[in-house]
């Protein structure tokens, strides 16, 4: 790939040098040097750019979407009150998405609490002495999540 081809493909994808650099783990200055022919364009850089041009960049989920999905997970946990690895995974992904979308620190801390409570549900049963406390904690997390300012 030549420097002109690199620039043409980047422009075709609609990305700035900084956006492309961030997407493939490089500095904007490196992209600039490659486009000017000052640096060699490594094969991995070419492949990454071609991939982005074909598939596009992953889209971030909006905070409101993450918020709604977490509320759904918490509602399901309270109504079913049974172990679910899927709920744990959904909360883990929600935390990543929350942070990627620039969510608040309060939301991050609340997601950690939610993961803890769902984890407790996964390892206890309604017959356990601490079950009522876990359900109370879940109710608190649900209430706090519902009023969270994104």
N, C-alpha and C positions, 0 to 999 in steps of 0.2 A: 504494500500500500504506500502510495506516495503522500507527501505532505498536502498536496492539492486535493487528493482523494479523501484524505482524513477530514479536511475542512469541509469539503462538499457534503460528505456523509453526515457530519455533525450538524451542519446548517440544515440539511434535509430533515433531520430528526427534530429540529426546532429547539435544540439545546444550546445554551451558552457554554463557553469553555468551562466555567465554574461548575455548572450542572453536570456536564459530562465527566469532569474530573471527580466530582463527589460520587457519581454513580459507579465509577470503576476504580475508586481508591487511589487517585493520583492528585497532584496539585494542579491548579489552574495554570501555573507557570509552565509545568511540564507539557501540558496540552498546547499551550501557546508556542513553545519551542519546537514541538513536533510539527505544528502547522506551518511554521516558518522554515522548516527544514534544518533546524539547528540541532535537533535530537533525532536519533534513530527511533522509528516506530516499531516497537516490539510486536511480535506475533500475537501475544496475549492481549495487547491493547487493541490491535486490529479486530481480533475475534470478539472482544467485549463490545466494541462499537458496532460491529455488524449485528451482534445479538440484540443490542438495544434498538438499532434501526429496524430490525425485523419484529421483535416482540414488544418493545417499548419498556419504559421504566415501570416498576411496580408502583401501584397507587397506594397512597396512605388512606386508611379508613378515617373518616371524620370522627371527631370527638363525640358528636351526638349519636352516631351509629354505634361506637364502642359503648357509650353509656347505656343505650337501649339494650344492647346484647348482654351486657353484664347484668342489667336489671332482670332480663329474662332468665339468665342462669340462676340468679339468686331466688327468683320466684319458683323456678322448678325445684331447686334444692329444698325450699321450705314446704312445697306441696308433696313432693315425692319422698323426701327425707330418707333416701337410700343411697348407698355408695354409687359413685359414678366417676370413672376416670375421665370421661368426656367433659364433665363440668370442670375438673381440675385443669385439663388441657385448655379449655375455653378461657378460663381465667388467666392462665399463663400467657396465652396469645393476646388476650385483652390488655394485659399489662404492657406487653411489648408495643402493641398498637397505640395505647394511651400515651406512652412516652414518645413514640415516633411522631405522633400528631401534636406534640407539645402540650399534653395534658398537665394539669396542676399537680403539685407535690401532694396536696391533700388527697387527690384522686389516686395517686400512686400508693400512698399509705393505706388508703381504704381497700385498694385491690389486694395488697398484702394481707390485710385482715380477712378479706373474703376468702382468699386462698387458704388461710389457716383454718377458718371455720369449715369450709368445704372439706378440707383434709381431715378434720375431726369427724365429720359426718361419715367419711369414707372408712374410718377405722373403729367406729362404735355402732351400737345398735340401740333402739329405743329401750331396751332392758337395762342398759348401763346407767349407773348412778348419775353420771354427768350429762346425760342426754338432754335434760331440761335446760341446763345451763348452755349447752351448745345451741339449742334452738333459740334461746333468749339472745345469745350472741348473734345468731343469724338474723334475727329480727332487728337488732340494733344496726347491723351492717346494711341491711335493706333500707332502713329508715334513713341512715346517714347518706347512702348512695342516692336515694331519691331526691334529697335536698342539696346534693353536691353542686356547687357552682363550677361548671366546666371551665 
